[in-house]
Amino acid sequence: MTHPARVDAIRRFNRFYTRQIGVLQEGLLDSPFSLAESRVLYELAHRTDATATELSRDLGLDAGYLSRMIRGFETQGFVEKRRSAEDGRQSHLALTASGRTAFAPLNERSSAEIGAMLAKLNGTAQSRLAAAMAEIEALLGQTADEAYSLRSHRPGDIGWVAHRHGALYHQEYGWDDSFEALVAEIGAQFIRNFDPTREHAWIAERRGQIVGSVFLVRQSDEVAKLRLLLVEPSARGLGLGRRLTEECIAFARERGYARITLWTNDVLTAARAIYDRAGFHLIASEPHHSFGKDLVGENWELEL
């Protein structure tokens, strides 16, 4: 059930933000174009061979309303149509030179206005604002097939890994802060002893935000250890956990390891399923009391 106070909060934010970016003005950014017209022009300026059907679907515009808008742009000489060679019922839309000239000031004013808004904030506040907007977009508009990227670790990542492990495992499993301390110790050891020829960390990003991590560390000349696999709730369902595990396996094989080991707990069912599908085998389990909980620790291995 949706709480009325949350509905009111979002409506309040919508009223604030529409005033902030001036969408209630008759012409957006002192231009002759409405918000809807500006969005269509923007899409045409940044797409190749767009069709009215695609624009209507992606922008959520009524097909009839969009058709009238396109006819108006044609009359003004801003848009031209070209019959599709693949489907004669469809026409590809493109901005003319005049259309690009008309759109350019609007695009420049939009960038300048956002820049002026951000200039009122310091660097940290700007980053917080961008992250908050990315989170809103992710929560309201995410789709299962959106891409993510992987990169190597860099300064600041270990702190994120410790923080998110501590916060998520407390939220989802009730573990206490001794688990965050353990993760911080593992991360610190990784940085102090890092051997790039035998070890690696993968950090996953999506829409500019970190959404996952995994580490492969040297245990011996023959054995590597997979550690700290984490996938943010917002990125679950994308196959990211499987991909991070596969990266560890490929790296270990390339660097000549004979085996990968890992330690986990039986309550971590999603991670255990990933390890099982990747070919790891459970070789030992033992009850223990850690992180404020009675748990069953498990050792898994994969022969390479």
C-alpha positions in Angstrom: 0.0 0.0 0.0 1.3 3.5 -0.9 1.5 5.8 2.0 -0.3 9.2 1.4 2.6 11.1 2.9 5.0 9.6 0.3 2.6 10.6 -2.5 2.5 14.2 -1.1 6.3 14.3 -0.8 6.8 13.3 -4.5 4.1 15.8 -5.6 5.8 18.5 -3.6 9.2 17.6 -5.3 7.5 17.7 -8.7 6.1 21.2 -8.1 9.5 22.4 -6.9 11.5 20.9 -9.8 9.1 22.1 -12.5 9.6 25.7 -11.1 13.3 25.1 -10.9 13.8 24.2 -14.5 11.1 26.5 -15.9 8.9 24.0 -17.7 5.7 26.0 -16.8 6.8 28.9 -19.0 5.0 29.3 -22.3 8.3 28.9 -24.1 11.0 26.7 -22.7 14.2 28.6 -21.9 12.9 31.8 -23.6 12.5 29.8 -26.9 9.4 29.6 -29.1 9.2 25.8 -28.2 7.1 24.1 -25.6 8.6 21.4 -23.4 7.1 18.6 -25.6 8.4 20.3 -28.8 11.8 20.8 -27.2 12.0 17.1 -26.3 11.1 16.0 -29.8 13.7 18.3 -31.3 16.3 17.0 -28.8 15.5 13.4 -29.8 15.7 14.2 -33.5 19.0 15.9 -33.0 20.5 12.9 -31.2 19.0 10.0 -33.2 19.5 8.5 -36.6 16.5 7.4 -38.7 14.0 8.0 -35.9 10.3 7.2 -36.7 7.2 8.8 -35.3 6.2 5.5 -33.7 9.5 5.3 -31.8 9.2 8.9 -30.6 5.6 8.4 -29.5 6.6 5.3 -27.6 9.8 6.6 -26.0 8.5 10.0 -25.0 5.0 8.8 -24.0 3.3 11.2 -26.4 -0.1 10.7 -28.0 0.4 9.7 -31.6 -2.0 12.2 -32.9 -0.5 15.0 -30.9 3.0 14.1 -32.1 1.8 13.9 -35.7 0.4 17.5 -35.5 3.7 18.6 -34.0 5.8 17.0 -36.8 3.5 18.6 -39.4 4.2 22.0 -37.8 7.9 21.4 -37.8 7.7 20.4 -41.5 5.8 23.6 -42.3 8.6 25.6 -40.6 11.2 23.7 -42.5 12.7 22.1 -39.3 12.0 18.5 -40.1 12.1 16.3 -43.2 10.6 12.9 -43.8 12.1 10.0 -45.8 10.2 6.9 -46.7 11.7 3.8 -45.0 13.2 1.3 -47.5 12.4 -1.6 -45.1 8.8 -0.6 -44.3 6.9 1.6 -46.7 4.3 2.5 -44.0 7.0 4.2 -41.9 8.9 7.4 -42.5 12.3 8.3 -41.0 12.4 11.8 -39.5 15.5 14.1 -39.4 16.2 17.7 -38.5 17.0 19.9 -41.5 19.9 22.4 -41.4 17.3 25.0 -40.4 16.0 22.7 -37.6 19.5 22.2 -36.2 20.0 26.0 -36.3 16.7 26.5 -34.5 17.5 23.9 -31.9 21.1 24.9 -31.2 20.3 28.0 -28.9 17.8 25.9 -26.9 20.4 23.2 -26.4 23.0 25.8 -25.3 20.7 27.6 -23.0 19.7 24.3 -21.3 23.3 23.4 -20.7 24.1 26.9 -19.4 21.1 27.0 -17.1 22.0 23.6 -15.6 25.6 24.7 -15.2 24.4 27.9 -13.4 22.3 25.8 -11.1 25.2 23.5 -10.3 27.6 26.4 -9.8 25.7 27.4 -6.6 26.8 24.1 -5.1 30.3 22.9 -4.1 31.8 19.8 -5.7 30.5 17.4 -3.0 27.0 18.7 -3.2 27.0 18.5 -7.0 28.0 14.8 -6.8 25.3 14.2 -4.2 22.7 15.9 -6.5 23.8 13.9 -9.6 23.7 10.6 -7.5 20.3 11.4 -6.2 18.9 12.0 -9.7 20.5 8.8 -11.0 18.9 6.9 -8.1 15.5 8.4 -9.0 16.0 7.5 -12.6 17.1 4.0 -11.7 14.2 3.3 -9.3 11.5 4.6 -11.7 12.9 3.7 -15.1 15.2 0.8 -14.8 14.9 -2.1 -17.2 16.5 -5.5 -16.8 18.6 -5.2 -19.9 20.4 -2.0 -19.1 24.2 -2.2 -19.4 26.8 -2.0 -16.7 30.5 -1.6 -17.0 33.4 -3.2 -15.1 36.7 -1.5 -14.2 39.7 -2.0 -11.9 39.7 -0.6 -8.4 40.9 2.9 -7.7 41.3 5.1 -4.6 38.0 5.3 -2.6 36.6 2.0 -3.8 37.7 0.0 -0.7 35.8 2.4 1.5 32.7 1.9 -0.6 33.1 -1.9 -0.5 33.3 -1.9 3.3 30.5 0.5 3.7 28.1 -1.3 1.4 28.9 -4.7 2.8 28.3 -3.4 6.3 25.0 -1.6 5.4 23.5 -4.3 3.2 24.3 -7.3 5.3 22.9 -5.5 8.4 19.8 -4.6 6.4 19.2 -8.0 4.8 20.6 -10.4 7.4 20.9 -8.5 10.6 24.7 -8.8 10.8 26.4 -6.4 13.2 29.3 -4.0 12.5 31.9 -6.7 13.2 31.3 -7.8 9.6 32.0 -4.4 8.2 35.3 -4.4 10.3 36.2 -7.8 8.7 35.5 -6.5 5.2 37.6 -3.3 5.9 40.5 -5.5 7.1 40.3 -7.7 3.9 40.2 -4.6 1.8 43.2 -3.0 3.6 45.2 -6.2 3.2 44.4 -6.3 -0.5 45.7 -2.7 -1.0 48.8 -3.2 1.2 49.8 -6.5 -0.5 48.4 -6.0 -4.0 50.2 -7.9 -6.7 48.7 -6.8 -10.1 50.3 -9.8 -11.9 48.4 -12.3 -9.6 45.4 -10.3 -8.2 42.6 -8.1 -9.4 39.5 -6.3 -8.2 36.5 -5.6 -10.4 34.2 -2.7 -9.7 30.9 -2.6 -11.5 29.3 0.7 -12.5 25.8 1.5 -13.9 24.7 5.1 -14.8 27.8 6.4 -13.1 27.2 4.7 -9.8 29.0 1.7 -8.3 26.7 -1.3 -8.1 29.0 -4.3 -7.4 32.4 -5.7 -6.7 34.5 -8.8 -6.4 38.2 -9.5 -5.6 40.5 -12.3 -6.6 43.6 -12.6 -4.3 46.6 -14.9 -4.2 46.4 -17.5 -1.5 49.4 -19.5 -2.8 51.2 -20.0 -6.1 48.6 -22.6 -7.0 45.5 -21.3 -5.3 43.5 -18.0 -5.7 40.7 -16.9 -3.4 37.5 -15.2 -4.5 36.4 -12.5 -2.0 33.8 -9.8 -1.4 31.3 -10.5 -4.1 28.6 -7.9 -3.8 25.7 -6.8 -6.1 23.6 -3.8 -5.1 19.8 -4.4 -5.0 19.3 -2.0 -7.8 21.5 -4.1 -10.1 20.2 -7.5 -9.2 18.6 -9.5 -12.0 21.1 -8.3 -14.6 23.4 -11.3 -14.3 26.1 -9.1 -12.7 27.0 -11.6 -9.9 27.5 -14.3 -12.5 29.6 -12.0 -14.7 31.8 -10.9 -11.8 32.4 -14.5 -10.8 33.2 -15.4 -14.5 35.8 -12.6 -14.6 37.5 -14.1 -11.5 37.6 -17.5 -13.1 39.0 -16.2 -16.4 41.7 -14.2 -14.7 42.7 -17.1 -12.5 43.1 -19.4 -15.5 45.0 -16.8 -17.4 47.5 -16.3 -14.5 48.1 -20.0 -14.1 46.3 -20.8 -10.9 45.2 -24.5 -10.4 42.2 -23.8 -8.1 40.0 -21.1 -6.7 38.6 -21.2 -3.2 36.0 -19.1 -1.4 34.3 -18.9 2.0 30.7 -18.0 2.3 27.7 -18.8 4.6 24.7 -21.0 3.9 22.2 -18.1 4.3 23.6 -16.4 1.2 21.5 -18.4 -1.1 21.8 -16.2 -4.2 25.7 -16.2 -4.0 25.7 -19.9 -3.4 23.6 -20.5 -6.5 26.0 -18.4 -8.6 29.0 -20.4 -7.3 27.2 -23.7 -8.0 26.4 -22.7 -11.6 30.0 -21.6 -12.2 31.2 -25.1 -11.3 32.3 -24.6 -7.6 31.8 -27.5 -5.2 31.0 -27.3 -1.5 33.8 -29.2 0.2 33.2 -28.4 3.9 30.8 -26.6 6.3 31.0 -25.7 9.9 28.7 -23.9 12.4 30.0 -20.7 13.9 28.8 -17.6 15.8 29.9 -14.4 14.0 28.6 -11.0 13.2 26.0 -11.4 16.0 24.4 -14.5 14.4 24.6 -18.3 14.5 25.7 -19.2 11.0 27.0 -22.1 9.0 30.3 -21.2 7.2 31.0 -23.0 3.9 34.2 -23.6 1.9 33.8 -24.0 -1.9 36.4 -24.9 -4.5 36.7 -24.8 -8.3 39.4 -26.9 -10.0 40.8 -25.0 -13.0 
